[in-house]
Amino acid sequence: MLRRRAFVRRSRKGNLVTVVREHYLRDDIGSGLTLSSSSTSSSDVRVWLGDPLQDAVSDTQAYYLLPDSQVALDHVDLLEHKSVRHVILLQSVLDAVQTQDRDVYTRLRALVEAEPTRFFYVFSNEHHRETYVERIPGESETKRLSRALRTAALWYQQQVESPRRILILSNSADELQQAKQNGLFAQTVHEYASSRQAEVPNLLDVVGLPSDETEVVIDGALQAQLLSAQRSEADQLPAEHLTEEEVEAGFRDGSLVRGVYHSSDEDPFSGYVVVRSSLRTRSRRLLRAPRTVGDLSLGKVASNQEKMNESEAQYEQLLVRGARLLNRAMDTDVVAVRVLPREQWLRPANALAAELDQRAEVSEDADADGAYCEPEPTGCVVAVLRRNWRPYTGCLLPPEDSPSEADTQQQFDDGSGSGQALKKHKKTIGKAASVSVSASVSASRTTGKETAPEAEDQEDRPRELLFVSRDRHIPRIRVRVHSPAKLLGRVLVVRVDRWDRSSPLPCGHYVRDLGPVGDRETETLAVLVQHGIRYEPFSKKVLACLPPKPPQPPHKSTASASSSAPPFQPSEVPVTAELLETRTDLRGLCVLSIDPPGCTDIDDALHARVLPSGRLEVGVHIADVTHYLKPDTAMDQEAAARGSSVYLCDRRIDMLPSLLGTDLCSLHGGVTRLAFSVIWELDADTAEVLAVRFAKSVIRSRHAYTYVAAQQVIDDASRTDEVATSLRVLQRAADLLKEARHRRGGL
């Protein structure tokens, strides 16, 4: 079945273009529930959803999970938990996740591909005739995705047999209500985790704080902080976020601007929103809105563009100071901002001005409000367009270092004390937390009454503590834990779940325990997690992409007999006649490498010589990784996710498996390697480039030198061999190029 959709948009040159998109719908897309006769691919066994009746402890847990896109984004840790099985991921959900968070999308795809025993299945509901949902005119994409989820759930409900049910996981009250009206079984993430508490006690910790927190024992300092926020006036609380439609309308009429919030090192509740000065992104969105030529008013578009141009050109950055103006935005979030009238502009705090504006140092007798700074353009966040939450490392906050009630109240004022109220934020980073005390126990201590039995009864109840991140730009996070005593003095990984309007701090859940504070291995893992560096060992799928290890050349040991292990011997790459047909054989050239001491991943080498014509020939040879790394393979995807090798004080985290990174794609001396070569011919007097050629090549490095060893060869006048001559030619070419750069005004 073919669906065709046409709409009009404006090109970059300003021309109106009709775009026609064809959407093919099929009937033969399998549900993944059974191996039907039409599903004969061997991959069906891997993606088969299995039978939850065999894994469930009770009949009430015998269902297939169908999460919505927001659950997939916010609770990917729950889906990764080993106890969660039989999950149906809709294609519409994956597409929505991919547009908002590429990292979460990669983790979901890894669950499908690398966890066959947990039965994760991707259903292409966008291409199935009975589950495809077309967008209604005037309907937002969020509401269309919600309808698509319920449509797919109803279709799956017809495929399964009782008591095997389809369970929709959603934290949206509207979605839950709509699902129940359609006769579907739906739960919030917290309700699902609570139903499995008997078999998986720690699942609630992964989920985080529920919306109803009446059953949570709250730390005394945190309780005072929450009560202070609840006693504040309604006009002191942050405003409700604008809807998607209101934000789009604000972008069209120029009343709102888009930007990225960057908080101060001193105070996560103060910072600047860097406004995107380019109009290209927003103009394209504006011009995509009309569906027909008749609906497109060119005069109105031009007027709107002028308004947006004036708004964005006038302000490159907007000061946002105080929790009320920040409106629950966090560092690096993409936000929509409304510029305040000039009479409401604020002055930046002294520390903030010194950090971000690089102004002259303020004298010590300056007041806390930055009296020597002029008021700056100030904005108010009205919506968070994209959250950039990530895993945060830190530990539980000791109660004695918790903010006072006055400090908390000050976060909801107009920002006059911002930058000063949370001076203790960075001082508490890295401290271990003590066991929190419930509100009743704290009250009993003030009255002198004995309540030890009640305290013991509450030990097994969930507790809410404050978590302080090692990232100064992140505010403290409310975390729910079941066994706080086990987490004291430990470095934890925490993810943020939400930030309620009535809460002064965001809510999150702890993901994992890295180890004790101060331990070297723990602190190293904390650095890796905090910066999003993938350090896990390569999977079997990645290692399966490696070529067979070639034989090593005969070992010529120069080590003493007392050596405990022989030195590393690189493998010899076999060279065949078929390989030489597509590559240039440069093994006769005097190629060598110069790197720091101890370098094992030698990715480049050089050669230089004087040609019979008197010109200089200089060549650079780069290890040809693409000969082994094929596109769209598991190893290619893993290398793209890692980006580069990471060097720490005591270890190296490779981008590629060691067989490639330190052996076959490392240009060791005395072994044949495949490379990509660039060879220049230079003028012997000016080093001007006269000719250049590129080639895939086969090389054989003569020696792998360090910087010091190469300089010693150059300075040794008794050395007249080919290696010494090549190094001196390279030195001569470098001197000529440096001299030419200085003549052009370079440094």
MITI-667834 format. One record per residue (C-alpha): residue in one letter; x, y, z. Coordinates in steps of 0.02 Angstrom, whole numbers, padded with zeros to 5 digits, always signed. Example, Ala and Ser with C-alpha at 12.3 -4.5 7.8 and 13.67 -1.06 7.14 Angstrom:
a+00615-00225+00390 s+00684-00053+00357 
This chain:
m+00000+00000+00000 l+00068+00170-00050 r+00035+00333+00043 r+00087+00494-00039 r+00108+00661+00047 a+00149+00828-00035 f+00193+00994+00043 v+00275+01158-00005 r+00433+01227+00070 r+00555+01365+00028 s+00731+01323-00030 r+00887+01412+00030 k+00881+01522-00124 g+00706+01578-00080 n+00612+01476-00212 l+00452+01381-00173 v+00477+01195-00197 t+00344+01059-00193 v+00407+00905-00099 v+00322+00738-00128 r+00356+00595-00008 e+00298+00417-00034 h+00264+00304+00114 y+00250+00117+00082 l+00143+00013+00200 r+00154-00177+00211 d+00057-00322+00283 d+00200-00447+00301 i+00294-00366+00445 g+00304-00493+00586 s+00254-00457+00764 g+00400-00554+00838 l+00282-00655+00947 t+00287-00818+00849 l+00386-00896+00708 s+00258-00890+00570 s+00278-00974+00402 s+00314-00805+00323 s+00460-00778+00441 t+00595-00894+00381 s+00748-00787+00414 s+00870-00856+00538 s+00871-00687+00624 d+00692-00715+00681 v+00757-00833+00815 r+00863-00692+00886 v+00724-00563+00891 w+00584-00680+00943 l+00499-00606+01097 g+00488-00770+01188 d+00356-00816+01317 p+00349-00706+01473 l+00248-00841+01563 q+00407-00941+01579 d+00501-00797+01664 a+00365-00717+01770 v+00353-00754+01955 s+00165-00729+01948 d+00032-00716+01813 t+00016-00529+01844 q+00192-00505+01776 a+00167-00606+01617 y+00162-00464+01492 y+00259-00384+01351 l+00323-00209+01390 l+00285-00068+01268 p+00374+00092+01327 d+00337+00263+01254 s+00474+00378+01191 q+00489+00478+01353 v+00511+00321+01457 a+00644+00261+01335 l+00734+00427+01354 d+00720+00450+01541 h+00728+00269+01601 v+00848+00182+01484 d+00937+00119+01642 l+00778+00024+01687 l+00770-00056+01515 e+00953-00104+01531 h+00922-00189+01698 k+00949-00376+01680 s+00780-00416+01756 v+00683-00323+01620 r+00638-00439+01477 h+00514-00456+01334 v+00515-00276+01272 i+00436-00212+01111 l+00520-00055+01045 l+00415+00033+00914 q+00504+00110+00766 s+00415+00274+00802 v+00486+00272+00978 l+00662+00238+00917 d+00650+00377+00787 a+00593+00501+00921 v+00735+00448+01036 q+00863+00463+00897 t+00816+00643+00862 q+00830+00692+01046 d+00973+00589+01117 r+01090+00492+01005 d+01177+00410+01153 v+01015+00335+01221 y+00970+00276+01046 t+01137+00186+01033 r+01107+00102+01201 l+00934+00043+01147 r+01001-00028+00984 a+01136-00118+01083 l+01001-00200+01189 v+00915-00265+01034 e+01073-00329+00950 a+01179-00387+01097 e+01048-00458+01216 p+00957-00598+01122 t+00912-00689+01283 r+00816-00540+01349 f+00699-00535+01199 f+00702-00354+01138 y+00611-00331+00973 v+00595-00182+00857 f+00425-00173+00773 s+00413-00063+00618 n+00244+00010+00659 e+00273+00156+00541 h+00273+00036+00393 h+00135-00084+00444 r-00032-00051+00363 e-00133-00083+00522 t-00022+00015+00642 y+00031+00166+00541 v-00043+00328+00609 e-00050+00481+00499 r-00034+00652+00574 i-00197+00749+00586 p-00190+00932+00529 g-00152+01040+00680 e-00092+00892+00783 s+00078+00900+00865 e+00205+00763+00835 t+00200+00717+01019 k+00014+00679+01010 r+00036+00581+00849 l+00168+00473+00932 s+00048+00444+01077 r-00089+00385+00959 a+00036+00274+00868 l+00085+00192+01032 r-00096+00151+01076 t-00133+00090+00900 a+00015-00029+00904 a-00035-00089+01079 l-00212-00128+01020 w-00143-00223+00870 y-00025-00323+00981 q-00165-00356+01104 q-00255-00450+00965 q-00100-00556+00932 v-00070-00620+01108 e-00170-00743+01211 s-00230-00713+01389 p-00154-00697+01518 r-00007-00632+01414 r-00046-00448+01401 i+00031-00292+01328 l+00088-00168+01461 i+00113+00013+01409 l+00246+00102+01511 s+00216+00289+01519 n+00232+00427+01647 s+00107+00539+01558 a-00059+00553+01649 d-00148+00591+01485 e-00072+00438+01401 l-00121+00325+01546 q-00299+00389+01542 q-00314+00368+01354 a-00245+00191+01364 k-00369+00140+01498 q-00513+00212+01396 n-00457+00102+01251 g-00455-00053+01362 l-00266-00063+01372 f-00160-00104+01523 a-00043+00041+01566 q+00068+00084+01714 t+00193+00215+01763 v+00373+00164+01776 h+00366+00175+01965 e+00209+00066+01972 y+00295-00064+01865 a+00451-00065+01975 s+00344-00073+02133 s+00249-00225+02067 r+00415-00316+02049 q+00491-00261+02215 a+00474-00434+02291 e+00581-00516+02157 v+00694-00368+02113 p+00715-00258+02269 n+00839-00135+02191 l+00732-00098+02038 l+00652+00050+02127 d+00823+00129+02150 v+00849+00125+01962 v+00680+00206+01932 g+00705+00351+02051 l+00579+00461+02141 p+00394+00436+02110 s+00272+00578+02087 d+00192+00537+02256 e+00330+00547+02387 t+00227+00521+02543 e+00306+00352+02578 v+00485+00414+02564 v+00587+00450+02720 i+00670+00618+02685 d+00834+00677+02756 g+00810+00815+02886 a+00908+00949+02794 l+00821+00907+02631 q+00651+00911+02715 a+00683+01087+02777 q+00734+01135+02602 l+00574+01065+02526 l+00462+01141+02659 s+00543+01310+02629 a+00503+01300+02444 q+00323+01248+02480 r+00297+01397+02596 s+00353+01519+02462 e+00222+01622+02374 a+00150+01565+02210 d+00226+01711+02116 q+00400+01662+02178 l+00393+01490+02098 p+00453+01466+01920 a+00318+01485+01790 e+00244+01337+01698 h+00337+01294+01538 l+00252+01350+01379 t+00176+01218+01267 e+00252+01167+01103 e+00124+01268+01007 e+00156+01424+01112 v+00343+01410+01087 e+00323+01393+00899 a+00211+01546+00898 g+00340+01643+00999 f+00476+01599+00875 r+00366+01657+00732 d+00325+01827+00804 g+00500+01857+00872 s+00450+01868+01056 l+00557+01716+01101 v+00736+01671+01059 r+00825+01505+01062 g+00990+01474+01149 v+01098+01360+01255 y+01113+01390+01441 h+01287+01388+01518 s+01294+01399+01707 s+01430+01480+01812 d+01566+01385+01901 e+01514+01471+02061 d+01326+01445+02053 p+01225+01322+01947 f+01074+01437+01965 s+01158+01581+01873 g+01233+01593+01702 y+01208+01650+01524 v+01101+01590+01380 v+01205+01602+01222 v+01081+01653+01088 r+01095+01572+00918 s+01128+01718+00802 s+01098+01619+00642 l+00920+01625+00574 r+00940+01478+00458 t+00872+01344+00573 r+00722+01442+00632 s+00682+01512+00459 r+00675+01337+00388 r+00558+01283+00527 l+00447+01435+00495 l+00437+01405+00309 r+00399+01220+00331 a+00239+01257+00427 p+00123+01297+00278 r+00062+01144+00183 t-00003+01230+00027 v+00050+01380-00076 g-00111+01469-00034 d-00072+01464+00152 l+00099+01545+00130 s+00100+01732+00160 l+00267+01797+00096 g+00239+01968+00174 k+00205+01890+00344 v+00359+01779+00329 a+00469+01927+00289 s+00397+02025+00435 n+00427+01880+00555 q+00605+01860+00493 e+00638+02044+00524 k+00574+02028+00702 m+00681+01875+00736 n+00831+01957+00654 e+00812+02111+00764 s+00790+02006+00922 e+00937+01891+00893 a+01054+02020+00821 q+01030+02133+00972 y+01073+02003+01104 e+01217+01881+01088 q+01192+01818+01265 l+01063+01843+01401 l+01094+01841+01587 v+00985+01716+01683 r+01001+01736+01870 g+00904+01646+02005 a+00798+01489+02003 r+00639+01582+01959 l+00711+01652+01796 l+00808+01492+01761 n+00645+01394+01771 r+00721+01221+01796 a+00848+01231+01655 m+01016+01147+01680 d+01187+01171+01605 t+01195+01147+01414 d+01005+01132+01397 v+00930+01208+01239 v+00801+01333+01299 a+00675+01460+01239 v+00699+01630+01321 r+00595+01787+01334 v+00694+01948+01350 l+00642+02050+01502 p+00606+02237+01493 r+00757+02348+01521 e+00698+02402+01693 q+00704+02219+01749 w+00881+02187+01692 l+01000+02122+01826 r+01182+02145+01867 p+01291+01989+01865 a+01371+01930+02026 n+01553+01977+02048 a+01616+01800+02023 l+01504+01777+01871 a+01561+01940+01792 a+01744+01898+01819 e+01721+01725+01745 l+01611+01754+01594 d+01637+01937+01547 q+01823+01950+01586 r+01801+02123+01657 a+01920+02216+01770 e+01941+02145+01943 v+01812+02213+02065 s+01881+02287+02225 e+01856+02193+02388 d+01733+02320+02458 a+01609+02292+02315 d+01438+02236+02371 a+01372+02062+02337 d+01263+02124+02195 g+01405+02181+02084 a+01383+02368+02103 y+01523+02406+01983 c+01439+02308+01842 e+01307+02384+01731 p+01141+02293+01715 e+01147+02171+01571 p+01013+02104+01454 t+00918+01978+01558 g+00804+01839+01503 c+00680+01717+01577 v+00675+01536+01521 v+00499+01493+01466 a+00529+01317+01399 v+00665+01185+01389 l+00674+01126+01209 r+00802+00989+01234 r+00874+00916+01392 n+01058+00872+01388 w+01057+00769+01546 r+01195+00640+01561 p+01264+00526+01695 y+01340+00623+01841 t+01468+00558+01964 g+01478+00613+02145 c+01422+00558+02318 l+01287+00587+02446 l+01293+00756+02531 p+01331+00759+02718 p+01186+00839+02814 e+01300+00965+02899 d+01348+01034+02728 s+01170+01050+02663 p+01108+01224+02617 s+01015+01318+02750 e+00832+01360+02737 a+00874+01541+02700 d+00987+01490+02557 t+00851+01382+02482 q+00723+01520+02495 q+00843+01637+02410 q+00848+01526+02256 f+00667+01572+02220 d+00688+01760+02236 d+00735+01881+02098 g+00914+01821+02099 s+00987+01961+02205 g+01090+01840+02305 s+01131+01721+02165 g+01312+01673+02161 q+01328+01694+02349 a+01193+01578+02420 l+01273+01421+02352 k+01456+01458+02386 k+01466+01292+02476 h+01415+01196+02319 k+01590+01158+02257 k+01663+01137+02433 t+01559+00983+02468 i+01610+00890+02311 g+01695+00725+02350 k+01639+00711+02531 a+01557+00551+02590 a+01380+00563+02656 s+01318+00503+02823 v+01158+00408+02852 s+01008+00524+02833 v+00884+00547+02974 s+00698+00545+02944 a+00587+00691+02989 s+00513+00603+03139 v+00683+00557+03211 s+00745+00735+03186 a+00594+00803+03276 s+00615+00680+03419 r+00793+00737+03448 t+00735+00915+03472 t+00604+00860+03599 g+00716+00735+03687 k+00597+00588+03662 e+00658+00414+03627 t+00603+00348+03457 a+00733+00216+03422 p+00606+00079+03379 e+00523+00192+03251 a+00692+00230+03176 e+00729+00046+03161 d+00562+00017+03076 q+00606+00149+02948 e+00774+00075+02903 d+00699-00031+02766 r+00592+00109+02698 p+00655+00209+02548 r+00749+00366+02592 e+00779+00525+02496 l+00951+00605+02507 l+01045+00745+02423 f+01174+00700+02293 v+01312+00823+02247 s+01392+00804+02077 r+01575+00831+02044 d+01522+00943+01900 r+01508+01117+01975 h+01380+01168+01844 i+01251+01043+01907 p+01138+01080+02057 r+01114+00954+02194 i+00999+00810+02149 r+00866+00725+02255 v+00899+00539+02251 r+00794+00397+02322 v+00890+00250+02394 h+00838+00094+02489 s+01001+00056+02579 p+01086+00223+02616 a+01210+00146+02738 k+01286+00042+02598 l+01312+00197+02489 l+01401+00306+02615 g+01577+00352+02566 r+01549+00283+02391 v+01561+00365+02221 l+01393+00347+02134 v+01330+00373+01957 v+01164+00467+01955 r+01045+00514+01815 v+00916+00653+01822 d+00735+00600+01794 r+00636+00761+01807 w+00626+00932+01889 d+00455+00974+01960 r+00398+01154+01966 s+00370+01149+02154 s+00540+01072+02191 p+00696+01179+02216 l+00806+01037+02153 p+00795+00905+02015 c+00751+00725+02054 g+00852+00577+01996 h+00903+00399+02030 y+01068+00316+02061 v+01128+00199+01924 r+01280+00113+01993 d+01411+00113+02129 l+01588+00142+02065 g+01677+00107+02228 p+01746+00192+02384 v+01793+00376+02381 g+01981+00403+02362 d+02019+00235+02283 r+02124+00258+02126 e+02025+00138+02019 t+01862+00216+02077 e+01919+00392+02041 t+01980+00341+01869 l+01812+00264+01826 a+01726+00420+01891 v+01825+00529+01770 l+01784+00414+01625 v+01598+00409+01665 q+01587+00596+01697 h+01658+00635+01525 g+01560+00501+01433 i+01710+00396+01382 r+01674+00217+01332 y+01795+00105+01426 e+01709-00064+01421 p+01800-00209+01337 f+01759-00236+01154 s+01610-00349+01126 k+01617-00516+01037 k+01531-00440+00886 v+01670-00311+00871 l+01809-00438+00894 a+01728-00548+00761 c+01764-00411+00633 l+01952-00425+00659 p+02058-00508+00525 p+02157-00665+00568 k+02318-00626+00658 p+02464-00643+00535 p+02617-00744+00585 q+02753-00653+00679 p+02929-00638+00608 p+03068-00740+00690 h+03103-00675+00864 k+03272-00591+00883 s+03287-00567+01069 t+03413-00444+01139 a+03346-00456+01316 s+03445-00533+01455 a+03409-00707+01516 s+03334-00636+01674 s+03193-00548+01579 s+03024-00609+01637 a+02937-00585+01468 p+02997-00566+01289 p+02976-00395+01207 f+02826-00361+01097 q+02846-00430+00922 p+02736-00349+00788 s+02654-00459+00658 e+02707-00463+00476 v+02571-00413+00353 p+02570-00534+00207 v+02588-00454+00035 t+02511-00544-00112 a+02515-00508-00298 e+02332-00459-00294 l+02369-00331-00159 l+02512-00252-00257 e+02397-00229-00407 t+02301-00096-00310 r+02445-00022-00209 t+02612+00062-00241 d+02759-00034-00173 l+02866+00088-00072 r+02961-00040+00030 g+03123+00015-00053 l+03114+00190+00022 c+03199+00234+00185 v+03041+00259+00289 l+03054+00292+00475 s+02945+00356+00617 i+02978+00483+00755 d+02867+00476+00909 p+02872+00503+01098 p+02954+00369+01204 g+02846+00217+01237 c+02729+00248+01091 t+02651+00085+01029 d+02517+00151+00911 i+02627+00228+00776 d+02505+00297+00649 d+02624+00398+00538 a+02797+00383+00463 l+02909+00491+00353 h+03040+00480+00218 a+03148+00608+00130 r+03282+00603-00005 v+03367+00709-00136 l+03310+00668-00314 p+03431+00663-00462 s+03354+00826-00522 g+03408+00912-00362 r+03233+00926-00291 l+03185+00864-00120 e+03060+00722-00104 v+02965+00713+00061 g+02834+00581+00098 v+02709+00559+00239 h+02636+00385+00263 i+02478+00358+00367 a+02425+00185+00425 d+02282+00125+00314 v+02153+00074+00442 t+02015+00065+00310 h+02092-00092+00238 y+02036-00185+00395 l+01894-00075+00457 k+01746-00099+00340 p+01600+00025+00341 d+01439-00011+00436 t+01513-00155+00533 a+01503-00176+00721 m+01685-00122+00737 d+01653+00032+00630 q+01506+00082+00739 e+01604+00055+00898 a+01751+00158+00833 a+01632+00297+00783 a+01555+00296+00957 r+01726+00305+01043 g+01792+00437+00925 s+01975+00423+00975 s+02094+00336+01092 v+02101+00409+01267 y+02264+00420+01365 l+02267+00423+01555 c+02412+00422+01674 d+02410+00234+01699 r+02316+00166+01548 r+02261+00192+01369 i+02082+00162+01310 d+02092+00109+01128 m+01973+00163+00993 l+02007-00001+00901 p+02054-00173+00966 s+02239-00194+01002 l+02267-00309+00853 l+02238-00157+00742 g+02284-00010+00853 t+02452-00072+00915 d+02496-00207+00788 l+02430-00214+00609 c+02394-00027+00597 s+02548+00029+00693 l+02699+00068+00583 h+02831-00027+00683 g+03006-00039+00618 g+03061-00192+00520 v+02888-00254+00469 t+02779-00228+00316 r+02627-00117+00334 l+02487-00049+00225 a+02478+00141+00217 f+02407+00290+00127 s+02550+00399+00064 v+02568+00580+00010 i+02731+00622-00080 w+02786+00800-00119 e+02925+00865-00230 l+02998+01025-00156 d+03116+01158-00220 a+03285+01130-00138 d+03309+01316-00100 t+03134+01378-00053 a+03038+01217-00009 e+02902+01270-00131 v+02788+01126-00178 l+02817+01082-00360 a+02722+00917-00373 v+02618+00803-00263 r+02545+00629-00280 f+02435+00518-00174 a+02434+00329-00168 k+02383+00178-00068 s+02549+00098-00029 v+02648-00042+00050 i+02792+00018+00160 r+02922-00055+00274 s+02987+00062+00409 r+03173+00051+00442 h+03165+00107+00622 a+03049+00184+00752 y+03144+00329+00830 t+03105+00438+00979 y+03131+00626+00967 v+03293+00619+01065 a+03363+00471+00967 a+03323+00553+00799 q+03411+00714+00851 q+03563+00616+00907 v+03575+00535+00735 i+03562+00706+00651 d+03699+00779+00762 d+03817+00630+00742 a+03935+00684+00603 s+04006+00509+00589 r+03838+00441+00531 t+03829+00448+00341 d+03710+00303+00310 e+03542+00314+00221 v+03443+00338+00383 a+03552+00484+00441 t+03544+00563+00268 s+03353+00549+00266 l+03339+00629+00438 r+03451+00775+00386 v+03349+00804+00229 l+03192+00809+00336 q+03278+00935+00451 r+03327+01040+00301 a+03151+01040+00231 a+03080+01087+00402 d+03200+01234+00416 l+03154+01298+00243 l+02968+01287+00279 k+02990+01375+00446 e+03090+01514+00364 a+02956+01536+00230 r+02821+01546+00363 h+02917+01682+00454 r+02935+01782+00294 r+02746+01777+00275 g+02724+01849+00450 g+02696+01687+00544 l+02760+01655+00718 
